[in-house]
Amino acid sequence: MDDNNRNLILAMVLSALVMIGWYAFFAPEPPVPAPADQTAASQLPAPAAPATPAGQAAAAPPLSGSPDDPVLAAGRVAIRSPALEGSISLAGGRIDDLLLTGYRETLDPNSPFVRLLSPTAQPRVETTGTPAAPGADVELVVQKPYYAVYGWLPGPGTDPALVPTPATLWTLESGGTLAPGQPVTLAWDNGAGQIFRRTFELDDRFLFTVTQSLENTAGTPFSAAPYGILARHGQPDTQNYFVLHEGAVGMTDGELVEEKYKDIVKLDASGPEGPAEIMQVAQNGWIGFTDKYWMTTLIPAPGQSFTSVVKYAPGADIYQTETRLPMQTVAPGAQVSSASYLFAGAKEWEVINRYQETKGIDRFVDSIDWGWFYFLTKPIFRVLHWLHGLIGNMGWAIIALTFVLKALVFPLARKSYVSMARMRELQPEMEAIKERTGDDRMKYQQEVMALYKREKVNPAAGCLPMLLQIPIFFSLYKVIFVTLELRHAPWIGWIRDLSAPDPSSLLNLFGLLPFAAPAQGTMLHSFSLPLLAIVLGISMWLQQKLNPAPADPAQKMIFAWMPWIFMFMLGGFASGLVLYWITNNVITIVQQYTIMSMHGHRPNLFGNIRSGLPSRGPRK
């Protein structure tokens, strides 16, 4: 086997192993249909009444829960904005009900809005999803509680009963519905001379501004420290991909913090707080929970020192992130306040980047999981985002991005194509050497290497573009898999979600036969041959026809099967990624065909490659 064929086969085998491993560990799993009770809950309107006059709280919706849950009977303050809908419970003044009105669970335009936050007491519904009538049989909709709550820790010598807790019932002091430009203020008087207030403001996207104030009307100083908590009851239903981080995410003075839920449980449990990670932040930081596309984050004011906490309460099965601010002592007749941000919404790059720049939130865009190849994924996404804004369709933007990437690597690719053309020229002489040396492999290798050296041909040059494609392929996969901008992004016709596999299938003749194709994301779906996978296989086969054909029959058979093996393996990948691979192959075919033609070879892609010039025959 000559060195050129050995290197090519090695590159192909390595690529195949990488693809198989990637599919085994990272490929999307089939979507799990939401249980009927969960669907019903997400279709319910947010448990918040319409705007109410200042000083009055919205009426509580019918809820079911533990009899001692203060949320059960507490009033609510409605939240309305162009991007959010929900309510604040007066029990603890917690934000525990939030829908993302710009995003739906599925491609169906009538599917429920994505629910981000849920209260501890769940809405009572009948099986039809309508509000329960008094005395009617109802079932409890299972939504794992997830909410943000704020409060004050008592200082030294301060009676804990004099500070508000997550169960404290607040009153609505001013405002009606929380909306952009319409803040609301909650108040609680401890009856001992201290009045606590909490003012919520909301912009037109996903950023709350929460200002906690403490007024001391007593005759003695009062000490307390403000805090914020994000609480998730029970481990959420994560997607469990190795390539994706889901769990706690934060920044502590420029250092990224990432803890998966399974790792939070394993944190140091020897301290008084149980499994916890406590970090001191000197100036800039934030902490919260991230899902694949959604995130909730506590953000103290930039420049503010605080204690960042990630913890797990084993008995209650609650995951928490906390921001604890320094202790404050309020003199008699004085008042102090502390402002912070709460991000609760979709991980839209433009929005997060704007908050980073305008609000001074340190490295907030790193809340998006860019992965190990961040030095490639970030610029690739920026270019893709720009092209999408220019073109207006993410599928065509991916195609345009492929042209950009191919242009960047073309100098190296050109050397590879020229080397392949030179290898084609040497085929007759290599065949002559093989006939002359017979079974003497050592002599054959020596003469072939001497031929390469004499003709100044590098047999490994053809592998370089292929090897270069691997990190680019992985980086683009990461961009397509993780970034929200690809979610439910259509291209043409049947491709309505570029972040999901091609839904078509040869088994039902691409929808002509009256039965459904195998579920997307399953291995069976890959073997059902979606249309994009078939086009990919054909493009790889055509590209292979331009490469020097191995003389060994076994090698030739391996090469003949490789395009079709890749066709089956990549069929279950995101359609945006397959689209990139097809476009890359087509550009490669055009480039390689042109360069080979310039060097005297006019390939016949649907037959044997024939030389455009008379064969020179073996050299003497």
Secondary structure, 3 states (H helix, E strand, C coil): CCHHHHHHHHHHHHHHHHHHHHHHHHCCCCCCCCCHHHHHHHHCCCCCCCCCCCCCCECCCCEECCCCCHHHCCCEEEEECCCEEEEEECECCEEEEEEEEEEECCCCCCCCEEEEEECCCEEEECCCCCECCCCCCCEECCCCCEEEEEEEEECCCCCHHHCCCCCCECEEEECCCEECCECEEEEEECCCCEEEEEEEEECCCCEEEEEEEEEECCCCCEEEEEEEEEEEECCCCCCCCCCCCCEEEEEECCEEEEEEHHHHHCCCCCCCCCCEEEEEECCCEEEEEECCCEEEEEEECCCCCEEEEEEEECCCCEEEEEEECCCEEECCCCEEEEEEEEEEEECCHHHHHHHHHHCCCCCHHHHCCCCCCHHHHHHHHHHHHHHHHHHCCHHHHHHHHHHHHHHHHHHHHHHHHHHHHHHHHHHHHHHHHHHHHCCCHHHHHHHHHHHHHHHCCCCCHHHHHHHHHHHHHHHHHHHHHHCHHHCCCCCCCCCCCCCCECCCCHHHCCCCCCCCCCCCCCHHHHHCCCHHHHHHHHHHHHHHHCCCCCCCHHHHHHHHHHHHHHHHHHCCCEHHHHHHHHHHHHHHHHHHHHHHHHCCEECCCCCCCEECCCCCCCCC
